Amino acid sequence: MKNYIKYFGILCLSFMMTSCLVDDSAPSDNNDEGPNLVGFTSSTVNASVVADGSTSQVMLPVTFSGPTAASFPSEFTATIAVDPSSTAIEGVHYTLSSTSVTMSPDSNFIATFPITIITDGIDPPLDPAPVLKLNIVDISNSSIVPNGRTSSISVRIEYLCYSDITGKYEALEGEYWRIGVLNATTSSWPAETEIIYICNNTYRVVEYFGIFEGNEFYFEVSESGTITYPATTPDGDPQTGNGQPFITCQSNPGDMSNVPCGAGATNYVEQNGDEVILHMSYGYLTPGSGPREFYQVLKKL
């Protein structure tokens, strides 16, 4: 192989070629020809837990892939170690009940690595959030190697405050207006919308902006129960909706003419004992096209 690369380089030079590159792609780029691989499903993940004094378990999926993975005959063990660069402290922020995962054909080589997150003694929010980095460092079968792209994972531990508003919600009412036309109603809303409390009167809506998944946005609740929408995220970035500028009844009243706006009409929390209902109007503005307006009434499940 070394001679091949040597003579290939000489041949490139002799023909005065502009470039002559030897493929150095990661093993995962050549799964049809390369070894079987083990890795996490992602290189980064957020672990969001409410700091109420309890412990929470986070499960990290571990995957097995490669040219013979589907017919691999025997189980094997992958050893996982904490990277020294981690800022999360064992015994303070987390504990590990194991340092390995066993992958077996009996379970279709599906495995998860557990992390127990400690919240006792934590006063959220922590800035910066502690990060636990884990590496796959050894595999009991020498024909299998760690996936070069996902053999390490960074777990960002986000400690959240508790609030009665935290939880999952169903839509009692929903309207989506696209450039002045009613485009969707309640049945198009997700079955569940999750809301978590970041602390400091700030909440995050997870995964959905109205009916559009793959989003998140933030709102604030005053002591009187009024809902407002900050111009920036907790990280200081401009708040957006579906990748476009965020609009509200306060910031863009002229673009929010099809949904309820004004005092008492929307953007407030209705709470009666354990029952929590959120009335919300918000939207986004597509430059050169027009506004997208949302009105939703969410009831906590």
TIROMAR-490141 format. One record per residue (C-alpha): residue in three letters; x, y, z; residue number from 0. Coordinates in Angstrom, 2 decimals, padded with zeros to 5 digits, always signed. Layout:
<sites>
SITE:ALA:X:Y:Z:NUM $
...
</sites>
This chain:
<sites>
SITE:MET:+000.00:+000.00:+000.00:0 $
SITE:LYS:+002.82:+002.41:+000.86:1 $
SITE:ASN:+004.49:+001.72:-002.51:2 $
SITE:TYR:+001.20:+002.31:-004.28:3 $
SITE:ILE:+000.78:+005.73:-002.67:4 $
SITE:LYS:+004.44:+006.57:-003.43:5 $
SITE:TYR:+004.18:+005.74:-007.13:6 $
SITE:PHE:+000.76:+007.34:-007.40:7 $
SITE:GLY:+002.28:+010.58:-006.09:8 $
SITE:ILE:+005.17:+010.39:-008.57:9 $
SITE:LEU:+002.71:+009.83:-011.40:10 $
SITE:CYS:+000.70:+012.88:-010.34:11 $
SITE:LEU:+003.79:+015.08:-010.34:12 $
SITE:SER:+005.00:+013.81:-013.69:13 $
SITE:PHE:+001.75:+014.89:-015.34:14 $
SITE:MET:+001.86:+018.34:-013.63:15 $
SITE:MET:-001.57:+017.82:-012.09:16 $
SITE:THR:-003.00:+020.61:-010.00:17 $
SITE:SER:-003.85:+018.33:-007.09:18 $
SITE:CYS:-003.44:+014.72:-006.18:19 $
SITE:LEU:-005.27:+013.62:-003.08:20 $
SITE:VAL:-005.36:+010.35:-001.21:21 $
SITE:ASP:-008.80:+009.72:+000.29:22 $
SITE:ASP:-008.59:+010.20:+004.05:23 $
SITE:SER:-012.30:+010.19:+004.84:24 $
SITE:ALA:-013.60:+008.85:+008.12:25 $
SITE:PRO:-014.30:+005.10:+008.33:26 $
SITE:SER:-018.02:+005.85:+008.45:27 $
SITE:ASP:-017.78:+007.16:+004.85:28 $
SITE:ASN:-016.84:+003.70:+003.63:29 $
SITE:ASN:-019.26:+001.45:+005.43:30 $
SITE:ASP:-019.60:-000.82:+002.40:31 $
SITE:GLU:-015.90:-001.64:+002.52:32 $
SITE:GLY:-014.62:-000.70:+005.96:33 $
SITE:PRO:-014.95:-002.22:+009.43:34 $
SITE:ASN:-018.06:-002.39:+011.58:35 $
SITE:LEU:-018.49:+000.67:+013.77:36 $
SITE:VAL:-019.84:+001.54:+017.20:37 $
SITE:GLY:-020.83:+005.06:+018.19:38 $
SITE:PHE:-023.40:+007.26:+019.86:39 $
SITE:THR:-026.29:+008.55:+017.76:40 $
SITE:SER:-025.06:+012.14:+018.12:41 $
SITE:SER:-021.91:+013.94:+019.17:42 $
SITE:THR:-023.79:+016.40:+021.41:43 $
SITE:VAL:-026.97:+016.27:+023.46:44 $
SITE:ASN:-028.78:+018.44:+026.02:45 $
SITE:ALA:-029.92:+016.81:+029.26:46 $
SITE:SER:-032.57:+019.13:+030.71:47 $
SITE:VAL:-033.67:+018.27:+034.25:48 $
SITE:VAL:-035.73:+020.08:+036.87:49 $
SITE:ALA:-033.62:+020.80:+039.96:50 $
SITE:ASP:-036.13:+019.60:+042.53:51 $
SITE:GLY:-033.74:+017.50:+044.63:52 $
SITE:SER:-034.46:+014.23:+042.86:53 $
SITE:THR:-032.35:+012.27:+040.38:54 $
SITE:SER:-033.10:+011.83:+036.69:55 $
SITE:GLN:-031.81:+009.19:+034.34:56 $
SITE:VAL:-030.66:+010.03:+030.83:57 $
SITE:MET:-030.25:+007.18:+028.35:58 $
SITE:LEU:-027.71:+007.61:+025.53:59 $
SITE:PRO:-028.36:+005.31:+022.54:60 $
SITE:VAL:-025.34:+003.44:+021.18:61 $
SITE:THR:-025.44:+002.19:+017.59:62 $
SITE:PHE:-023.74:-000.59:+015.63:63 $
SITE:SER:-023.30:-000.32:+011.87:64 $
SITE:GLY:-021.10:-001.54:+009.05:65 $
SITE:PRO:-020.90:-004.00:+006.15:66 $
SITE:THR:-021.56:-007.12:+008.26:67 $
SITE:ALA:-023.39:-005.57:+011.21:68 $
SITE:ALA:-026.78:-006.97:+010.16:69 $
SITE:SER:-025.47:-010.56:+010.29:70 $
SITE:PHE:-022.87:-010.20:+013.04:71 $
SITE:PRO:-022.99:-013.47:+015.05:72 $
SITE:SER:-021.95:-012.63:+018.60:73 $
SITE:GLU:-022.24:-010.07:+021.36:74 $
SITE:PHE:-019.47:-007.67:+022.31:75 $
SITE:THR:-018.78:-004.99:+024.89:76 $
SITE:ALA:-017.89:-001.33:+024.33:77 $
SITE:THR:-016.04:+000.39:+027.18:78 $
SITE:ILE:-016.91:+004.05:+027.84:79 $
SITE:ALA:-014.75:+006.50:+029.81:80 $
SITE:VAL:-015.15:+010.08:+031.03:81 $
SITE:ASP:-013.02:+012.55:+029.10:82 $
SITE:PRO:-010.73:+014.70:+031.30:83 $
SITE:SER:-012.06:+017.84:+029.60:84 $
SITE:SER:-015.49:+017.32:+031.23:85 $
SITE:THR:-016.65:+020.17:+033.47:86 $
SITE:ALA:-019.42:+018.10:+035.09:87 $
SITE:ILE:-018.29:+016.59:+038.40:88 $
SITE:GLU:-019.05:+013.00:+039.32:89 $
SITE:GLY:-020.98:+012.84:+042.59:90 $
SITE:VAL:-022.08:+016.46:+042.24:91 $
SITE:HIS:-023.72:+016.60:+038.82:92 $
SITE:TYR:-023.91:+012.94:+037.79:93 $
SITE:THR:-023.14:+009.32:+038.63:94 $
SITE:LEU:-022.45:+006.36:+036.36:95 $
SITE:SER:-023.80:+002.92:+037.20:96 $
SITE:SER:-021.69:+001.30:+034.48:97 $
SITE:THR:-018.65:+001.99:+032.33:98 $
SITE:SER:-019.65:-000.20:+029.39:99 $
SITE:VAL:-022.51:-001.38:+027.20:100 $
SITE:THR:-023.06:-004.90:+025.88:101 $
SITE:MET:-024.44:-005.21:+022.36:102 $
SITE:SER:-026.03:-008.52:+021.44:103 $
SITE:PRO:-027.82:-010.04:+018.43:104 $
SITE:ASP:-030.61:-010.99:+020.85:105 $
SITE:SER:-031.44:-007.27:+021.20:106 $
SITE:ASN:-030.65:-006.44:+017.56:107 $
SITE:PHE:-027.48:-004.74:+018.79:108 $
SITE:ILE:-029.53:-001.95:+020.33:109 $
SITE:ALA:-028.06:-000.60:+023.56:110 $
SITE:THR:-028.25:+002.48:+025.78:111 $
SITE:PHE:-025.74:+003.93:+028.20:112 $
SITE:PRO:-027.33:+005.35:+031.39:113 $
SITE:ILE:-026.33:+008.54:+033.17:114 $
SITE:THR:-027.93:+009.55:+036.46:115 $
SITE:ILE:-028.22:+013.33:+036.83:116 $
SITE:ILE:-028.07:+014.67:+040.40:117 $
SITE:THR:-030.17:+017.74:+041.28:118 $
SITE:ASP:-029.87:+017.74:+045.09:119 $
SITE:GLY:-027.95:+020.81:+046.23:120 $
SITE:ILE:-028.16:+022.49:+042.80:121 $
SITE:ASP:-029.38:+026.09:+042.67:122 $
SITE:PRO:-030.36:+026.67:+039.03:123 $
SITE:PRO:-029.59:+028.00:+036.57:124 $
SITE:LEU:-025.89:+027.16:+036.34:125 $
SITE:ASP:-023.92:+029.36:+033.97:126 $
SITE:PRO:-022.14:+027.85:+032.20:127 $
SITE:ALA:-023.96:+024.54:+032.24:128 $
SITE:PRO:-021.68:+021.62:+033.21:129 $
SITE:VAL:-020.71:+019.31:+030.36:130 $
SITE:LEU:-019.99:+015.59:+030.63:131 $
SITE:LYS:-017.92:+014.24:+027.74:132 $
SITE:LEU:-017.81:+010.48:+027.19:133 $
SITE:ASN:-015.55:+008.48:+024.89:134 $
SITE:ILE:-015.82:+004.94:+023.56:135 $
SITE:VAL:-012.29:+003.79:+024.35:136 $
SITE:ASP:-012.27:+000.03:+023.81:137 $
SITE:ILE:-014.28:-002.72:+022.11:138 $
SITE:SER:-013.96:-006.38:+023.09:139 $
SITE:ASN:-014.08:-007.60:+019.47:140 $
SITE:SER:-011.04:-006.45:+017.47:141 $
SITE:SER:-012.99:-006.49:+014.18:142 $
SITE:ILE:-015.10:-003.57:+015.42:143 $
SITE:VAL:-013.81:-000.01:+015.83:144 $
SITE:PRO:-015.24:+003.20:+017.33:145 $
SITE:ASN:-017.05:+005.40:+014.84:146 $
SITE:GLY:-014.69:+008.30:+014.15:147 $
SITE:ARG:-017.51:+010.84:+014.15:148 $
SITE:THR:-019.61:+009.73:+017.11:149 $
SITE:SER:-017.24:+007.79:+019.35:150 $
SITE:SER:-017.42:+010.79:+021.70:151 $
SITE:ILE:-020.48:+012.59:+023.02:152 $
SITE:SER:-020.79:+015.83:+025.00:153 $
SITE:VAL:-023.76:+015.89:+027.38:154 $
SITE:ARG:-024.70:+019.44:+028.39:155 $
SITE:ILE:-026.54:+019.25:+031.73:156 $
SITE:GLU:-029.16:+021.99:+031.81:157 $
SITE:TYR:-030.65:+022.49:+035.27:158 $
SITE:LEU:-034.17:+023.91:+035.18:159 $
SITE:CYS:-036.31:+025.58:+037.82:160 $
SITE:TYR:-039.72:+024.22:+038.82:161 $
SITE:SER:-042.98:+025.93:+037.94:162 $
SITE:ASP:-046.63:+024.86:+037.75:163 $
SITE:ILE:-046.49:+025.86:+034.09:164 $
SITE:THR:-043.81:+023.27:+033.32:165 $
SITE:GLY:-045.26:+020.26:+031.53:166 $
SITE:LYS:-046.94:+018.97:+028.39:167 $
SITE:TYR:-049.98:+020.60:+026.82:168 $
SITE:GLU:-052.79:+019.80:+024.43:169 $
SITE:ALA:-054.35:+022.39:+022.11:170 $
SITE:LEU:-057.91:+023.46:+022.92:171 $
SITE:GLU:-057.86:+026.05:+020.14:172 $
SITE:GLY:-055.45:+026.78:+017.33:173 $
SITE:GLU:-055.33:+029.10:+014.33:174 $
SITE:TYR:-052.54:+029.58:+011.79:175 $
SITE:TRP:-052.91:+032.53:+009.43:176 $
SITE:ARG:-050.58:+032.59:+006.42:177 $
SITE:ILE:-050.42:+036.01:+004.73:178 $
SITE:GLY:-053.97:+036.80:+005.84:179 $
SITE:VAL:-055.49:+033.41:+005.00:180 $
SITE:LEU:-056.55:+030.86:+007.62:181 $
SITE:ASN:-054.27:+027.95:+006.75:182 $
SITE:ALA:-054.68:+025.53:+009.69:183 $
SITE:THR:-056.79:+025.02:+012.80:184 $
SITE:THR:-056.71:+023.05:+016.05:185 $
SITE:SER:-056.49:+019.60:+014.46:186 $
SITE:SER:-053.13:+020.53:+012.91:187 $
SITE:TRP:-051.53:+021.26:+016.29:188 $
SITE:PRO:-049.26:+018.60:+017.79:189 $
SITE:ALA:-050.84:+016.12:+020.19:190 $
SITE:GLU:-048.43:+017.36:+022.85:191 $
SITE:THR:-046.50:+020.59:+023.22:192 $
SITE:GLU:-043.80:+020.54:+025.90:193 $
SITE:ILE:-042.92:+023.65:+027.91:194 $
SITE:ILE:-040.02:+023.83:+030.34:195 $
SITE:TYR:-039.05:+026.51:+032.85:196 $
SITE:ILE:-035.56:+027.92:+032.30:197 $
SITE:CYS:-035.76:+030.05:+035.51:198 $
SITE:ASN:-036.00:+033.83:+035.92:199 $
SITE:ASN:-039.61:+033.86:+034.63:200 $
SITE:THR:-038.48:+032.45:+031.27:201 $
SITE:TYR:-040.01:+029.40:+029.58:202 $
SITE:ARG:-038.99:+027.44:+026.49:203 $
SITE:VAL:-041.43:+025.79:+024.10:204 $
SITE:VAL:-039.75:+022.60:+022.91:205 $
SITE:GLU:-039.75:+021.36:+019.31:206 $
SITE:TYR:-042.75:+023.28:+017.98:207 $
SITE:PHE:-043.49:+026.80:+016.77:208 $
SITE:GLY:-047.24:+026.56:+016.38:209 $
SITE:ILE:-047.64:+023.65:+013.97:210 $
SITE:PHE:-044.05:+023.66:+012.72:211 $
SITE:GLU:-041.73:+021.12:+014.32:212 $
SITE:GLY:-037.97:+021.45:+014.59:213 $
SITE:ASN:-038.32:+024.79:+016.39:214 $
SITE:GLU:-038.14:+026.27:+019.85:215 $
SITE:PHE:-039.04:+029.67:+021.23:216 $
SITE:TYR:-039.14:+031.52:+024.55:217 $
SITE:PHE:-041.76:+033.43:+026.49:218 $
SITE:GLU:-041.88:+035.12:+029.88:219 $
SITE:VAL:-044.63:+035.18:+032.49:220 $
SITE:SER:-045.03:+038.10:+034.90:221 $
SITE:GLU:-046.27:+037.77:+038.49:222 $
SITE:SER:-049.71:+038.85:+037.27:223 $
SITE:GLY:-049.75:+036.05:+034.67:224 $
SITE:THR:-049.11:+038.18:+031.56:225 $
SITE:ILE:-047.21:+036.43:+028.77:226 $
SITE:THR:-044.60:+038.39:+026.82:227 $
SITE:TYR:-041.99:+037.32:+024.28:228 $
SITE:PRO:-038.38:+038.48:+024.71:229 $
SITE:ALA:-036.54:+039.89:+021.71:230 $
SITE:THR:-033.55:+037.64:+022.41:231 $
SITE:THR:-032.98:+034.09:+023.66:232 $
SITE:PRO:-031.21:+033.44:+026.99:233 $
SITE:ASP:-028.00:+033.07:+024.94:234 $
SITE:GLY:-028.44:+036.59:+023.55:235 $
SITE:ASP:-029.37:+035.58:+020.01:236 $
SITE:PRO:-032.33:+037.25:+018.28:237 $
SITE:GLN:-035.49:+035.26:+018.86:238 $
SITE:THR:-036.86:+033.74:+015.66:239 $
SITE:GLY:-039.82:+031.68:+014.55:240 $
SITE:ASN:-039.33:+028.98:+011.95:241 $
SITE:GLY:-036.03:+030.69:+011.14:242 $
SITE:GLN:-037.63:+034.11:+010.52:243 $
SITE:PRO:-037.99:+037.30:+012.60:244 $
SITE:PHE:-040.32:+036.82:+015.58:245 $
SITE:ILE:-043.37:+039.10:+015.74:246 $
SITE:THR:-045.84:+039.80:+018.56:247 $
SITE:CYS:-048.89:+041.94:+019.22:248 $
SITE:GLN:-046.59:+044.46:+020.90:249 $
SITE:SER:-043.73:+044.57:+018.39:250 $
SITE:ASN:-045.69:+044.28:+015.13:251 $
SITE:PRO:-049.37:+045.06:+015.79:252 $
SITE:GLY:-049.99:+045.78:+012.10:253 $
SITE:ASP:-048.86:+042.28:+011.17:254 $
SITE:MET:-051.00:+040.57:+013.85:255 $
SITE:SER:-054.46:+041.60:+012.63:256 $
SITE:ASN:-056.00:+038.14:+012.22:257 $
SITE:VAL:-055.43:+036.76:+015.73:258 $
SITE:PRO:-056.58:+038.10:+019.10:259 $
SITE:CYS:-054.42:+040.93:+020.43:260 $
SITE:GLY:-054.86:+043.53:+023.12:261 $
SITE:ALA:-055.21:+043.49:+026.88:262 $
SITE:GLY:-057.27:+040.58:+028.16:263 $
SITE:ALA:-057.72:+039.03:+024.72:264 $
SITE:THR:-054.67:+036.78:+024.73:265 $
SITE:ASN:-051.13:+036.28:+026.08:266 $
SITE:TYR:-052.06:+035.38:+029.63:267 $
SITE:VAL:-052.00:+032.39:+031.98:268 $
SITE:GLU:-055.30:+031.08:+033.33:269 $
SITE:GLN:-054.77:+028.94:+036.44:270 $
SITE:ASN:-057.29:+027.25:+038.70:271 $
SITE:GLY:-055.65:+024.86:+041.13:272 $
SITE:ASP:-053.76:+022.27:+039.10:273 $
SITE:GLU:-055.43:+023.36:+035.86:274 $
SITE:VAL:-053.20:+025.59:+033.73:275 $
SITE:ILE:-054.31:+027.12:+030.42:276 $
SITE:LEU:-052.13:+029.35:+028.25:277 $
SITE:HIS:-053.61:+031.86:+025.79:278 $
SITE:MET:-050.94:+032.90:+023.28:279 $
SITE:SER:-050.64:+035.01:+020.11:280 $
SITE:TYR:-047.33:+035.26:+018.26:281 $
SITE:GLY:-045.86:+034.81:+014.79:282 $
SITE:TYR:-043.07:+035.40:+012.35:283 $
SITE:LEU:-042.51:+037.68:+009.38:284 $
SITE:THR:-041.15:+036.35:+006.11:285 $
SITE:PRO:-039.34:+039.23:+004.34:286 $
SITE:GLY:-040.84:+039.97:+000.94:287 $
SITE:SER:-043.81:+037.69:+001.61:288 $
SITE:GLY:-045.76:+038.59:+004.72:289 $
SITE:PRO:-046.71:+037.57:+008.26:290 $
SITE:ARG:-047.50:+034.14:+009.67:291 $
SITE:GLU:-049.75:+034.49:+012.72:292 $
SITE:PHE:-050.53:+031.93:+015.41:293 $
SITE:TYR:-053.19:+031.85:+018.10:294 $
SITE:GLN:-053.29:+028.93:+020.49:295 $
SITE:VAL:-054.98:+027.97:+023.71:296 $
SITE:LEU:-053.03:+025.20:+025.44:297 $
SITE:LYS:-054.20:+023.16:+028.43:298 $
SITE:LYS:-051.71:+021.35:+030.63:299 $
SITE:LEU:-052.11:+017.57:+030.53:300 $
</sites>
